[in-house]
Every structure is written in C-alpha cells, then in structure tokens.
C-alpha cells in the first residue's frame, strides 16, 4: 500500500502519471526500503542499506512536497531546493546524500522567507519539515498519506490562473495616478 501511496504522491505533485524521479520507479524504491526494513525487524540490527533506503523514500516524499510547493509558488528558491533534492536522489549511499544536501542547506532556509500569506504553501512546507524530521517507517507512511490528502485537495489550476492574472502594473500607469 505504501509503495502505491508514494507513487500517487509523486504523480499528484508532478501532475503526471509517470514522474521521472527514479529510474526504477517510486514503487520499486519503496519496495526495496520495505525489504531492508523486514531484515531489520528480523535481526533487530539497523544497516547502512536500511538507512540508505529510508533516506531515498524520505527524499521522494520531500521532492513530492517541494514540487507541489513549486507549482503553487513558482519562485527561484523553491526550484533551486527541488533541484538539490533531485541531485541527492542520485546518490549511491546515505553519506553522499548528506554531503549533497549539506552543501546547499542555505537554500532550504530561504524557502521559509518566501511563503507570504498562503495557508496551502505553509501546510506543504510544514509537511516538508516533518519529512526532514521523520525517523521511522510509520512516520513516513503517515506523511505520505497526509501529503496525498493535501495535494489532492489543492486546486493547482486555480492557482496557476491567479498567477497569470497577477500581471505587473505598468510603471507609466503608476506614475499617472500619483
């Protein structure tokens, strides 16, 4: 079920049936995480493989949320943050993921400066932050479900139309009314 939730979350965020986040597909990424998690449950010993698989799922949830945020906000900072996560998803181990993200950590701090007053953006960034803090399979599964519920409730087309209506005012017009 959670493999399907991850796939649906990415599809909803990207507004396409086949988002190109993973070469092997999101469902397969989650299934590999589940396999590593089962080994952990049986042995009681966390492994580097489990940590890496967990980080990939966490990155996928983060990417989905940031993609949705970018669709709503469409600002340079959110696009840059999304690119950092997309680069991190190609890493071959957890240490490489950390190195990529830490190198550009300032980008994520800047996301919060551009929220303005928008409840949906704030909620998405709240889920994104919770994703970064997640430390268990159960937390990630719950965040995927909450993210799916939120993203399916947002009318992205309405926001896109509003952005199109927000044309900058003509400077000559502004001078003439002063």
C-alpha positions as CSV (number, residue, x, y, z in Angstrom):
1,X,0.0,0.0,0.0
2,X,2.7,2.5,0.9
3,X,4.6,1.8,-2.3
4,X,1.4,2.8,-4.2
5,X,1.0,5.9,-1.9
6,X,4.5,7.1,-2.7
7,X,3.8,6.7,-6.4
8,X,0.5,8.5,-6.1
9,X,2.1,11.3,-4.1
10,X,4.7,11.9,-6.8
11,X,2.1,11.6,-9.6
12,X,-0.1,14.2,-7.9
13,X,2.7,16.5,-7.2
14,X,4.1,16.4,-10.7
15,X,0.6,16.2,-12.3
16,X,1.6,13.3,-14.5
17,X,1.2,9.5,-14.4
18,X,4.9,8.8,-14.8
19,X,7.0,11.4,-12.9
20,X,10.7,10.8,-13.7
21,X,12.1,11.0,-10.2
22,X,13.6,7.5,-10.1
23,X,14.9,5.4,-12.9
24,X,13.4,2.3,-11.3
25,X,10.1,3.9,-10.3
26,X,8.9,5.1,-6.9
27,X,7.0,1.9,-6.1
28,X,10.3,-0.1,-6.5
29,X,12.2,2.3,-4.4
30,X,9.6,1.8,-1.6
31,X,9.6,-2.0,-2.0
32,X,13.4,-2.0,-1.6
33,X,13.0,0.0,1.6
34,X,10.4,-2.5,2.8
35,X,12.8,-5.4,2.1
36,X,15.6,-3.7,4.1
37,X,13.1,-2.9,6.9
38,X,12.0,-6.5,7.1
39,X,15.6,-7.6,7.6
40,X,15.9,-5.0,10.4
41,X,12.7,-6.3,12.0
42,X,14.0,-9.9,11.9
43,X,17.6,-9.1,13.1
44,X,17.0,-6.0,15.2
45,X,20.1,-4.5,13.7
46,X,20.0,-1.4,11.6
47,X,22.2,-1.5,8.5
48,X,23.7,1.1,6.1
49,X,21.4,-0.4,3.5
50,X,18.3,0.3,5.6
51,X,19.5,3.9,6.3
52,X,20.1,4.5,2.5
53,X,16.7,3.1,1.5
54,X,15.0,5.1,4.2
55,X,16.7,8.3,3.0
56,X,15.6,7.7,-0.6
57,X,12.0,7.3,0.5
58,X,12.3,10.4,2.6
59,X,13.8,12.3,-0.3
60,X,11.0,11.1,-2.5
61,X,8.4,12.5,-0.1
62,X,10.3,15.7,0.2
63,X,10.6,16.0,-3.6
64,X,6.9,15.5,-4.0
65,X,6.1,18.2,-1.4
66,X,8.6,20.6,-2.9
67,X,7.3,20.0,-6.4
68,X,3.8,20.8,-5.2
69,X,5.1,23.9,-3.4
70,X,6.9,25.0,-6.6
71,X,3.7,24.6,-8.6
72,X,2.0,26.9,-6.2
73,X,4.8,29.4,-5.5
74,X,6.9,29.1,-8.7
75,X,9.8,31.0,-7.3
76,X,13.5,30.6,-7.8
77,X,14.3,29.4,-4.3
78,X,11.8,26.6,-4.4
79,X,13.0,25.5,-7.8
80,X,16.6,25.5,-6.5
81,X,15.7,23.5,-3.4
82,X,13.9,21.0,-5.6
83,X,17.0,20.6,-7.8
84,X,19.1,19.9,-4.7
85,X,16.8,17.1,-3.7
86,X,16.7,15.7,-7.2
87,X,20.5,15.7,-7.2
88,X,20.6,14.0,-3.8
89,X,18.2,11.2,-5.1
90,X,21.0,10.1,-7.5
91,X,23.4,9.4,-4.6
92,X,24.7,5.9,-4.0
93,X,24.7,6.0,-0.2
94,X,23.5,8.0,2.8
95,X,26.7,9.8,3.3
96,X,26.6,11.1,-0.3
97,X,23.0,12.2,0.2
98,X,24.0,14.2,3.3
99,X,27.0,15.7,1.5
100,X,24.9,17.0,-1.4
101,X,22.2,18.4,0.9
102,X,24.5,20.0,3.4
103,X,26.5,21.7,0.7
104,X,23.3,23.7,-0.2
105,X,21.5,23.8,3.1
106,X,21.0,27.6,2.9
107,X,18.6,27.1,0.1
108,X,16.2,25.3,2.4
109,X,16.4,28.1,5.0
110,X,15.4,30.6,2.3
111,X,12.2,28.7,1.4
112,X,10.5,30.0,4.6
113,X,11.2,33.6,3.7
114,X,9.0,33.4,0.6
115,X,5.9,31.8,2.0
116,X,3.9,35.1,2.2
117,X,0.4,34.5,3.5
118,X,-0.7,31.3,1.9
119,X,-2.2,28.6,4.0
120,X,-1.6,25.8,1.4
121,X,2.1,26.7,1.0
122,X,2.6,26.9,4.7
123,X,1.0,23.4,5.1
124,X,3.1,21.9,2.4
125,X,6.3,23.4,4.0
126,X,5.1,22.1,7.4
127,X,4.8,18.6,5.9
128,X,8.2,19.0,4.2
129,X,9.8,19.9,7.5
130,X,8.1,16.9,9.2
131,X,9.5,14.8,6.4
132,X,13.0,16.0,7.2
133,X,12.4,15.2,10.9
134,X,10.9,11.8,10.2
135,X,12.8,8.9,11.8
136,X,10.6,5.9,11.2
137,X,8.8,4.0,8.5
138,X,5.5,4.7,10.2
139,X,6.1,8.5,10.2
140,X,7.0,8.4,6.5
141,X,3.9,6.4,5.7
142,X,1.7,8.8,7.6
143,X,3.3,11.8,5.9
144,X,2.7,10.2,2.5
145,X,-1.0,9.8,3.3
146,X,-1.3,13.3,4.7
147,X,0.6,14.7,1.7
148,X,-1.7,12.9,-0.7
149,X,-4.8,14.2,1.1
150,X,-3.4,17.8,1.0
151,X,-2.3,17.7,-2.6
152,X,-5.5,16.2,-3.9
153,X,-7.4,19.0,-2.1
154,X,-5.4,21.8,-3.7
155,X,-6.7,23.3,-6.9
156,X,-3.4,23.8,-8.7
157,X,-5.1,25.1,-11.9
158,X,-6.9,27.8,-9.9
159,X,-3.5,29.0,-8.5
160,X,-2.0,29.0,-12.0
161,X,-4.8,31.1,-13.3
162,X,-4.4,33.5,-10.4
163,X,-0.7,33.8,-11.1
164,X,-1.5,34.6,-14.8
165,X,-3.9,37.4,-13.6
166,X,-1.2,38.9,-11.4
167,X,0.5,40.9,-14.2
168,X,2.8,43.7,-13.0
169,X,1.4,47.1,-13.2
170,X,2.6,49.4,-15.9
171,X,5.1,51.9,-14.5
172,X,3.7,54.7,-16.6
173,X,0.2,54.0,-15.3
174,X,1.5,54.1,-11.7
175,X,3.2,57.5,-12.3
176,X,0.0,58.9,-13.9
177,X,-2.2,58.1,-10.8
178,X,0.3,59.6,-8.3
